[in-house]
Amino acid sequence: MGFGVIITLVLGVAAWFVGPELIKLVSNEGAYRDAGTRYFLVLLLSLPGFIMAFAVNGLLQSQGDTVSMQRGQIAAFFANIVLNPLLVFGIPGVWDGLGFDGIAVSTALSQTGIMVYVIWRVMRTDLMAGVTAACFRPAADTYNQIVKQMVPVTMTMAVMMTAGFVVQYYLKSFGTSAVAAYGVALRVEQLFLLPVFGLTGALLPIAAQNFGAGHHARVRQALLDCWKFGWMFMAVACPILYFAAPLLMRSFTTDPDVIAIGVSYLRIDGFILPIYMMLFAINSFLQALKRPIWTFWIGVYRQAFGVAFFSWIYVGLFGFGVIGVWFGIATSVVSGWLISLVVAEFVARKSIGGLWKLLPDQNLSS
């Protein structure tokens, strides 16, 4: 928790100076950029809530508590339903509201609420029994262990963000409609991936605990079960996403250009959602085996090199236009998935005796 406070301060200062410069790379000068920069700076108020909430949630998950964060996020969801219109539009005749920036303020308030709630929950657990102020003093050995596990995952997330910059850099040349369509379509896509996030998030502590206990067959079975249930969900979700894409886009915007571009993304993306699911599961699997560095290198290929290279081929060489960016994303995801399967088997052979067979000496029901 003390390490989380330090990271929050460092990132907050860095984001204040670096963030506006990054926004300039993916936007054209004018009101569009000004609104994005202002929104970003206000959103920085939510940084402590995001970092500390997820840090403390790791302590809760280590004790088997996977519902406290869920409850906090559900409460935040309903709070945002009230806070968003209130802060954006204000109270007629009383207060004019904050406009677009009100959404950022709402996010900061709700995320801070989640942070307070999960900290309250962890303070009531046996893990915090006997904890004193001295326990929060920086400890070099402990921080070093955290950094070793944190850096590869952090770099993986940074690479993921890089993919967003690359995509928006290409889309910028097709106008603000393309950029807006990608932003809306990405939110729609994430709605369909929420169960996947839940599945793969649950896989990490289950696989990690069984790996630590030496139950290697359970580790393999956890990954395969995650894939199985993921495919079951995708069998329902993918057709819905494909056919309902126009309706889903119209729920967010009435601009016909934005809708058309967004639909093209969702229909291509619908075919690779199962690949995303398997990739996320492999990332959790590799982290559980204490090999998070592989998630970083796979991410570098898929989300940095792959997106940029394949988008350049489809857009620059073949002249496919906006849809070429979607093909570039899809190609990088599929090829990254194939690489991750090879890596997962390589790591599994060294750590748990292989990925595709159960060891005879393991009892899954015990």
N, C-alpha and C positions, 0 to 999 in steps of 0.2 A: 504493500500500500504506500509506503514511503517512497519507493522507487517510482510508483505511478505519479506521485505529486511532482517529483523532480522532472520526469519526462513531460508532464503537462506544461510546466513552466518553460522548459526549453523549446518545445514545439510551438507554444503560444507566441513566443518572441519571434521564432523563425518564420512562422506563418504570417505574422503581421507584415514583415518586410518582403518575403518571397512570394506570397500568394498573389498580390496584385500583378506582379511581373509575369507569373505563369498565366494568369487570365488574359494578358495581352497577346500571348502566343496563339490562343485559340479563338480570338474574337476580333471583330473589326471595330475601329474607333467610333465612338458615338454613344447614344443613350443605352444601347444594348450592353456595351462593356461597362459603362458607369453603373448601371443597375446591378450587374453581376459582381462588380468589385465591392460595392457598398453592402450587398447581401452577404458576401463572403466575410467581410470584416465584422459584421454583426453576428454572423454564425459562429465566429470564434468564441463567443461567450459559452457555447455548448461544449467546447473542447474538454474542460474538466469533467463534465458529466459523462461524456462518451468514454474517455480513457479510464476514469476511476470506476465507472459502473461495470465495464467489461473486466477490469482487473479484479475487482471484488467478486464478480460472478465466477471467476476462475476458482476462487477460494470456496465458494458455495458448491460448485460442481464437483470439486475434489472430495466433498463430503456427501455426494449423491443428491444434492439439492439442485434440480434442473427447472424448478417451477417458479422460484422467486423472481428471476429475471423475466420470465414469461409474464407473470402477473404485473410486474412493473411496466412492461412494454404495452400490455393491454390497457392498463390505466392511462398511460401516456397517449395511446391512440384516442381514447375517448376525450381526454383533456384537450388534445389538438382539435377535435371536432368543434369544441367551444372556443378555444383560444384563437384559432386561425381566423375565423370571420370577425371575432371581436377585435383583434389587434390589427387586422388589415383594414376593415371598414369602420371600426369604432362604434360609437353609440349615436344614432341619429339625433341631432339637436343638442348633443352634449359634448361629443368628442369625435374628431374626424378620423382617428386611427392612424396607423403608421404606414399604410400602403403596403407595397411589396415587401418591405423590410419586416413587416409584422409576422410573416411566415418564419423568418429566421429567429425572431424573438420568441415565438411560440415553441420552436424546436429547442431553443436554449432552456426555456422554462421547464418543458416536459422532460428533457433529458436530465436536467439537474434533479428533478423530482425522482427519476429512476435511480440516480446515484445515491440520493439520500436514503431511499427505501432499501436498496440492496446492502448498503453499509449498515443500516439498522438491523437487517436480517443476519448479517455475518457476525455482528457484535453479540448476538444472542446465541451463537453456536459454541460448542465445546472448544473449537479451535482457538477462540479468543479468550478462553478462561485463563486468568492470571496475566494477561497482557498488560504491560505498563508503558508509559511514555518512552522509556529507554529502548523498548523493542522497535521503535520507529526510527531510531538513529541509523544513518547509512552504515551498511555492513559490506565491506569490499567483497568478501567471499560469496555472500548471498547474491549480491548484485551481479557479480561475475557469472554465476550460474544462470541467473535470469536472462542476462544479455546473450549468453550462448544459445539459449532456446528462443529468444525473442528476435534476434537480428535476422535470421533466415526468413522467418514468417513475416517480419516487418518489411523486409526487402521484397518479398513476394507480393505483398499488398502494394508496395510502391510501384512495382512493375505493372501491377494491375491498373493502377491509376495512370501509368504511362500509356497503356493501351488506349485509355479514354482520350488522352491528349493527342495521340497519333490519329485516332479516328476523327476527332473534331478538327484536327489540322487539315485533313483531306476534305472533310465536309464543308469547311469554311469557304472553299472555292466554289461550292454549289449554292451559296447563299444562306441566309438565316433560316429559311424554311427547312433546309436539310438538317441544320444543327438542332433546331427546335424539335423536328420529327424524331431525331435520334434520342433526345432527352426524354420525350414522352414515351416512345416505344421501349426505352430501357426500363422505365418505371413499370410498364405493363409486363414486360418480361420478368422482372423481379417478383411480381405478384405470383406468377406461376412457379417461380423457383423457391418460394418461401418454404414449402414442405421439404424441398431438397436441402435447404439450409438446416432445417430441423433434423433431418435424417443424418446428414454428414456431421453436424455438430454433436449429435448423440454418439456417433461412431467413435469420435476421438477419445472421450474418457473411458468408454467400454473397452476399446481395443488397447488403450494404454494401460489400464489396470490389469487386464488379463495378460498382457505382455510382461508387465512387471512381476506378475505371479507365476509366470512360466507356463501358462495355459495357451500354448501356441495355436492349437486347433481352434480355440475360441476366437482368437484374433482373426484368423482366416475366415471363420464362419461369420463373424460380425461384418466383415467387409462384403462377403458374398450376399448376406441377408440385406445389407444396405442397398446393394445394387438391385436385388430382386424387388424389394418394395419400391425402390425408385423407378424401376421400369414399369411396375404396375400403375403408379401414379402417372407417369408420362404417357402411358397408353390412353389415358383419359384426357390429360391436359393438352397434349400436342394437337389433336384434332380440334379441340375447342379453340385453342389459340389461332389456328389456321383459319377457321371459318368465321370466328368472331372478331378477327383483327380490325375490320372497319368499324364495328360497333364500339370496340374498346378504345380506338383512337378518337372517335367522335365524342366519347365521354370526357375527353380532356381538351379538345379544341374543335373549332368549326372551320378552320382554315383548310380548304380542299387540298392545297399543295402539301401541307404538313401531314394531313391524313393519308394521302396517297403514298408519300415517301415512307411514313411510319408503317403502313400496311406491308409494303414491300420488305421492310426489315423483319417484321414479325413473322411473315410467312416463310422467309428463308431461315430465320432463327428457330422456328418451330421444329425444323428437322434435326437441329443439333442440340436441343434441350437435353435429351438423354445423354449426350456426350458430356455436356456440362456436369450433369449429375455424377457420372462415373469419374470425371476429373476431380470434382470436389471431394468425393469419397476417397480417392487415392491420396489426395493431399492430407486428409485426416489420418489415413492409414500410415503414411510416411512420418507424420508428426508423432503418432502413437509409438512408432518404432524408434523414436528419437533420431530421425534422419530428416529434419526439416530443411536442410540445405538443398535436398533434391527438389523440393517444391519451388524453391527459388529459381533454380536453373531451368526447370520446366517452364516456369512463368516467364523467365527472360526470353526463352525461345517463342512461346506462344503469344505473349502479350506485348512484347517489345519488337523483337525481330520479325516474327511471323506476321503480325498485323501490318507492320510497315511494309515488309517485302511483298506480301501477296496483294495488298491493296495497291501498291505501286504497279504490279504486273497487270491487274485487272483494270485499273483506272488509267495508268500512264501508258502502258503498251497496248492493251486491247481496247481502250476507250469505252468501257462499259458504263461510265457515268457513276451516279450515286450507287446503283446496285452493285457496282464493282467493289465498293467499300464493304458491302455486306458479304459478297463472295470472299473477300480477303479475310474478314473475320472468321467466316465459316471454315475456310481452308486451314487457317492457323489453329483453330480449335480442334479439328479432326486430326490433323497431323500431330498436334501436341498431345492429344489423347493416346495415339499409337505409341508415342515416345514414353508417355507416363506408364503405360502397361508394361513395357520392357523394363523400365526402371523399377516398378513395383515388384516384378518377379525377381529382379537382380537383388534388391534389398531383402526381399522375403527369404530367398535362399540362404542368405548369410545370417539372418536374424531368427527366422522361425522354421527353417527347413523347406521353404517353398510356399507358393501361393495357392496352387491348384489342387492340392491333395491334403487329406486329413491324416495326421500322424496316428498310428494305431494305438499309441499308449495314452491318448488323450480321451477323456470322458466328458463329452459336451454337457451332459445332464447333471454332473456333480457340482 
